[in-house]
Amino acid sequence: MKIAAVISEYNPFHNGHKYLNSVIKEHCADAVVSIMSGSFTQRGDVALLSKFSRAKTALQNGTDLVIELPSPYAVANAQIFSENGVRCADSLGCIDFLCFGSESGKTEEIIKAARASTDHQVQEIVKTHMKKGDYYPRALTNSISEIYGEETAKILSTPNNILGVEYCKALENTDIEPMAFLRKGAEHDGDTIKDNIASASKIRSMVFDNKNSSDFSCFTPDTELTEEPVSFEMFDTIIRYLLKTTTPSYLASLPDVKEGLEHRILAAAGNCRSVSEIIEKVKTKRYTMARLRRIMVHLLLGITKEMQKTPVPYIRVLGFNETGKKILSIAKDSARLPIIVKPSDSIKTLDETAKNILEKDILATDIRELTLKEKGKIGRDFTNGLIVI
C-alpha cells in the first residue's frame, strides 16, 4: 500500500481539499494521511470549526487517517510548521509521499528553489541585502534571482509554493518523496470563486458575513454548519488584558518577537482599542500581519520560543476509517514516536517534554471552547474519543 501524507489546516475543509485527495489517489497513493492543525492555525487565527468536526469531514471526503499537529507548531512560522509536520509524517515510518497543492504544480521547480534557498552563496548575499535594510523574504528572493535566475526566485512569490519549498527542505534527510499538484480554482486567501472552489478565507468571511449556510455550502462538502463557528475577534478582550498585564521580557520570550518588537507592541496596546488596531499600527513589511497575529496567539496560549524549539514528540490520532486503521497497524511496528489514541492514558506515561506539549494542546482546545455560547464542553480532548468512519 502506497501512503501519502498531506500537511493541512482544513479551516474549513472545502472542495479544493477534496479534489487534492482525489488526485493523490489517482496519481500516486492508495491512502492519504492528513497531519492537521488543531484549534489554532499558522496564519495566527483560531480554527473556524473544532478539530473534531474538521477531522470527521476530512475522513468522509478522501482522508484515511487524521493526525493532529500540536498547537505550538501549528501556530509557528512556515519553517517550524513545515519541519514538524514533516517530522510527524516521517516518524510514522510508513509514508511514501508528501503531497501538497501549489501555484506551480511542478515538483522539480520547487525542489530547486528549496535547494537554492539553503545555498551558502545565496545566504551570504542575503546577509548583504539585509545589512542594507531589506527584510528577509525579499532579500532571499533577490539573492536567489542573482544566482539561480528569476524563474527559480519567482517560486517564492506565492504562499503555497513557499510552504512547498519549506516541505522540500524538511524532507531532505528522509525517504519521503515530495509531490506537488497544481492548485485548482481559487487562489490562496483569494476573494474570487472559480468553478465550485473558494479559498478557505473566502468561506470564513462568508460564514461571518451571512450565517445563511446556502451562501457557502456549495464550496464545502458540509451542507450546513453543525457547530458554532469561532473567530479571532472573539479573543479580543482577553488578549488586550494579557497585553496590559504582561512584561516586555515575557513578551520577548515569545516566538517571532525580536529586535525590540515587544516594545512596539506594548506601546500600541496602550493606545489602541482592539487587537486588530494594535496589529495594524505595528505592522510593516518586516512585521507582517500574519506574524503579529501569531504573536497574539502565542501570548494567548503561553507558547514560548523554547517550546517551539522542541521537535514534535508524539503522534496524536484524531480519527480514521478502515484504511486508516490498517495504516495504524503498520505504524505500530514502524513508528519512531509514541502514538497517542487516548490522551487520558498517554498523559500519564509521556516524558515531561511531551507531556508539556500535550497539555498545551489540550489548553488550546479548551480556550477555543470558552468563546462558545453553549458552555460545558471543557475537556473535549478527554471526552470526544476517536472519530471512526
C-alpha positions in Angstrom: 0.0 0.0 0.0 1.4 3.4 -1.1 0.7 6.1 1.5 0.7 9.8 1.1 0.8 12.5 3.8 -0.8 16.0 3.5 0.0 18.7 6.0 -3.2 20.7 6.3 -5.4 23.1 8.3 -8.8 22.5 6.8 -10.1 25.8 8.0 -12.6 24.7 6.9 -12.3 21.6 4.8 -13.5 22.6 1.3 -13.9 21.2 -2.2 -10.2 22.1 -3.1 -9.1 19.8 -0.3 -11.4 17.1 -1.5 -10.0 17.5 -5.0 -6.4 17.2 -3.8 -7.3 13.9 -2.0 -8.8 12.5 -5.2 -5.8 13.4 -7.5 -3.4 12.0 -4.9 -5.2 8.7 -5.0 -5.5 8.8 -8.8 -1.8 9.5 -9.4 0.4 8.2 -6.6 -1.1 6.7 -3.5 -3.7 4.3 -2.1 -4.2 6.2 1.1 -4.0 9.7 2.5 -2.8 10.7 6.0 -3.7 14.2 7.0 -1.4 16.0 9.5 -3.9 18.7 10.6 -3.6 21.8 12.7 -5.9 21.6 15.8 -7.6 24.6 17.4 -5.4 27.4 16.1 -3.7 27.9 12.7 -0.5 29.0 11.1 -1.8 32.4 9.9 -2.4 33.3 13.6 -6.1 32.5 13.7 -8.4 30.3 15.6 -10.0 27.4 13.7 -13.5 28.2 12.4 -14.7 24.8 13.5 -13.4 22.3 16.1 -10.6 19.9 15.2 -13.1 17.0 15.8 -15.6 18.4 13.3 -12.9 19.1 10.6 -11.3 15.7 11.1 -14.7 14.0 10.6 -15.4 15.9 7.4 -11.9 15.1 6.0 -12.4 11.3 6.8 -15.7 11.5 4.9 -14.0 13.0 1.9 -10.9 11.1 0.9 -8.7 11.3 4.0 -8.0 7.9 5.7 -6.2 8.9 8.9 -6.1 12.3 10.7 -3.2 13.2 12.9 -3.1 16.4 14.9 -0.1 18.8 14.5 0.1 20.2 18.1 -0.7 23.9 18.6 2.9 25.0 19.4 3.9 24.0 15.9 0.6 24.7 14.2 0.9 28.4 15.1 4.6 28.7 14.2 6.3 30.3 11.3 6.4 28.4 8.0 9.8 26.8 8.7 8.8 25.3 12.1 5.3 24.5 10.9 6.7 22.5 8.0 9.6 20.8 9.8 7.3 19.4 12.5 4.6 18.5 10.0 7.2 16.5 8.1 8.5 15.0 11.4 5.0 13.7 12.1 4.9 12.1 8.6 8.4 10.7 8.8 8.0 9.4 12.3 5.1 7.1 11.2 7.8 5.2 9.3 5.4 4.2 6.5 4.8 7.3 4.4 5.9 7.2 0.8 4.9 10.7 -0.4 4.3 14.2 1.0 1.8 15.8 -1.3 0.8 19.4 -1.5 -1.1 21.9 -3.7 1.0 24.7 -5.1 0.7 27.6 -7.6 3.5 26.0 -9.6 2.4 22.4 -9.5 5.9 21.4 -10.7 7.8 19.4 -8.1 11.3 19.8 -9.6 11.0 23.6 -9.7 10.0 23.7 -6.0 12.9 21.3 -5.1 15.3 23.5 -7.0 14.0 26.6 -5.2 14.4 24.8 -1.8 18.0 23.9 -2.5 18.7 27.4 -3.8 17.3 28.9 -0.5 19.8 26.9 1.5 22.8 27.6 -0.8 25.7 29.1 1.2 26.4 31.6 -1.6 22.8 32.7 -1.6 22.8 33.1 2.2 25.9 35.3 2.1 24.2 37.6 -0.4 21.1 37.6 1.8 23.2 39.0 4.7 24.4 41.8 2.5 20.9 42.8 1.4 19.7 42.7 5.0 22.5 45.0 6.2 21.2 47.5 3.6 17.7 47.3 5.3 16.0 44.6 3.3 13.6 42.3 5.1 14.4 38.5 4.9 11.8 37.3 2.3 12.6 39.9 -0.2 16.4 39.6 0.4 16.1 35.8 -0.1 14.2 36.2 -3.4 16.6 38.8 -4.8 19.6 36.7 -3.8 18.2 33.6 -5.4 17.5 35.6 -8.5 21.1 36.7 -8.7 22.5 33.2 -8.5 19.8 30.9 -10.0 17.7 33.3 -12.1 14.4 35.0 -11.9 12.3 31.8 -12.7 13.6 30.0 -9.6 13.2 33.1 -7.5 9.6 33.5 -8.6 8.7 30.3 -6.9 9.0 32.1 -3.6 6.4 34.8 -4.6 3.3 32.8 -3.8 2.2 31.3 -0.4 1.6 27.6 -1.3 4.9 27.5 -3.3 6.7 28.9 -0.2 5.2 26.2 2.0 6.2 23.6 -0.6 9.8 24.9 -0.5 9.8 24.5 3.3 8.4 21.0 3.0 11.1 20.0 0.5 13.8 21.5 2.8 12.5 19.5 5.7 12.2 16.3 3.6 15.9 16.5 2.6 17.1 13.8 5.0 14.1 11.5 4.8 12.9 8.7 2.4 9.7 10.6 1.7 9.2 11.9 -1.8 7.7 15.4 -2.3 4.9 15.7 -4.9 3.3 19.0 -5.9 -0.1 19.2 -7.5 -1.3 22.3 -9.3 -3.9 24.2 -7.2 -7.3 24.1 -8.7 -9.8 27.0 -8.6 -9.4 30.0 -6.2 -6.1 31.4 -5.1 -4.9 31.0 -1.6 -6.6 33.8 0.5 -8.2 35.0 -2.7 -11.6 36.6 -2.9 -12.6 35.2 -6.3 -14.5 32.0 -6.8 -13.7 29.5 -9.6 -16.0 26.6 -10.5 -17.2 25.3 -7.1 -14.0 26.1 -5.3 -13.5 29.1 -3.0 -10.5 29.8 -0.7 -10.8 28.9 3.0 -10.5 32.6 3.9 -13.4 33.5 1.5 -15.5 30.8 3.0 -14.8 32.0 6.5 -15.7 35.6 5.6 -19.0 34.2 4.1 -19.7 32.4 7.3 -19.5 35.5 9.4 -20.9 38.0 6.9 -24.0 35.9 6.4 -24.9 32.9 8.6 -27.1 31.5 5.8 -25.3 28.2 5.0 -26.6 28.2 1.5 -24.2 31.0 0.7 -21.1 28.8 1.2 -22.4 25.2 1.2 -21.7 24.7 -2.5 -18.0 25.2 -1.8 -17.7 22.6 1.0 -18.8 19.0 1.4 -20.8 20.1 4.5 -24.2 21.5 3.5 -24.5 23.4 6.8 -22.6 24.3 9.9 -23.1 21.7 12.6 -21.5 23.7 15.3 -21.0 27.3 16.3 -18.1 29.0 14.4 -15.4 30.8 16.2 -13.4 33.9 15.1 -10.2 35.5 16.2 -12.1 38.7 17.2 -13.8 36.7 20.0 -10.5 36.7 21.9 -10.1 40.5 21.7 -10.8 41.3 25.4 -8.6 38.5 26.8 -5.6 39.3 24.5 -5.8 43.0 25.4 -5.9 42.1 29.1 -2.8 39.9 28.6 -1.0 42.8 26.9 -1.9 45.1 29.7 -0.6 42.7 32.4 2.5 41.2 30.6 6.1 42.5 30.8 8.4 43.3 28.0 10.7 40.5 29.0 7.9 37.9 28.9 6.7 39.2 25.5 10.3 39.0 24.2 10.3 35.3 25.2 7.5 34.5 22.7 8.2 33.2 19.2 8.6 35.8 16.4 9.4 38.6 18.9 12.8 40.1 18.5 14.7 43.3 17.6 12.7 45.2 20.3 9.3 44.3 18.7 7.9 43.8 22.2 8.2 47.5 23.0 6.4 48.4 19.7 3.6 46.1 20.5 3.2 47.3 24.1 3.3 50.9 23.1 0.5 50.3 20.6 -1.5 48.3 23.1 -1.6 51.3 25.4 -3.2 53.5 22.7 -5.5 51.1 20.7 -9.0 49.9 21.3 -8.7 46.4 19.7 -6.2 43.8 18.8 -6.8 44.4 15.1 -6.0 48.1 15.6 -2.8 47.1 17.5 -1.7 44.9 14.7 -2.5 47.5 12.1 -0.4 50.1 14.0 2.6 47.8 14.4 2.7 46.0 11.1 5.4 46.8 8.5 7.0 44.8 5.6 9.2 43.2 8.2 6.5 42.6 10.8 3.7 41.2 8.7 0.1 40.8 9.8 0.3 37.0 10.0 3.4 37.2 12.1 1.8 39.7 14.5 -1.4 37.6 14.8 0.8 34.6 15.6 2.4 36.5 18.4 -1.0 37.3 19.8 -1.9 33.6 19.7 1.4 32.7 21.4 0.6 35.2 24.2 -2.9 33.7 24.5 -1.7 30.1 24.7 1.6 30.8 26.6 3.8 29.3 23.8 7.4 30.3 24.2 10.4 30.1 21.9 11.8 27.2 23.9 8.7 25.2 23.4 8.8 25.6 19.6 12.5 24.5 19.6 11.4 21.1 20.9 10.6 18.8 17.9 7.1 17.3 18.0 7.4 14.5 20.5 4.4 12.2 19.7 1.8 11.3 17.1 -1.8 12.2 18.2 -4.5 10.3 16.3 -7.8 12.2 15.9 -9.6 9.7 13.7 -9.5 7.1 10.9 -11.5 4.8 8.6 -10.9 1.2 7.7 -7.8 2.1 5.5 -6.5 4.4 8.3 -6.9 1.5 10.8 -4.6 -0.6 8.5 -2.1 2.3 8.4 -2.1 2.5 12.2 -1.5 -1.3 12.4 1.6 -0.8 10.2 2.7 2.2 12.2 2.7 0.2 15.4 5.8 -1.5 14.2 7.4 1.3 12.2 6.6 4.5 14.2 9.6 6.2 15.8 7.4 8.3 18.2 4.8 7.3 20.7 1.3 7.1 19.1 -1.5 8.7 21.2 -5.0 7.4 20.7 -6.3 8.2 24.2 -4.9 11.4 25.8 -6.1 10.5 29.3 -3.8 7.4 29.3 -0.9 8.9 27.4 -0.6 12.0 29.6 0.4 9.6 32.5 3.1 7.9 30.6 4.7 10.5 28.3 8.1 12.1 29.4 8.0 15.6 30.8 8.7 17.4 27.5 6.0 15.5 25.6 3.5 15.9 28.4 4.0 19.7 28.4 3.3 19.8 24.6 0.2 17.7 25.0 -1.1 19.8 27.9 -0.6 22.9 25.8 -2.7 21.4 23.0 -5.4 20.4 25.5 -5.4 24.0 26.8 -5.7 25.4 23.2 -8.8 23.2 22.7 -10.3 24.5 26.0 -9.5 28.1 25.3 -11.3 27.9 21.9 -14.3 26.4 23.6 -14.5 29.4 26.0 -15.9 31.6 23.3 -18.9 29.4 22.6 -22.4 30.3 23.7 -23.0 26.6 24.5 -20.9 26.1 27.6 -19.8 23.0 29.4 -17.5 21.5 26.8 -14.2 22.0 28.5 -12.1 18.8 28.3 -13.1 17.7 24.9 -9.7 16.1 24.3 -10.7 13.6 27.0 -14.4 13.2 26.3 -14.7 13.3 22.5 -12.9 10.0 21.7 -11.6 8.8 18.4 -13.6 9.6 15.2 -14.1 6.3 13.4 -15.8 6.4 10.0 
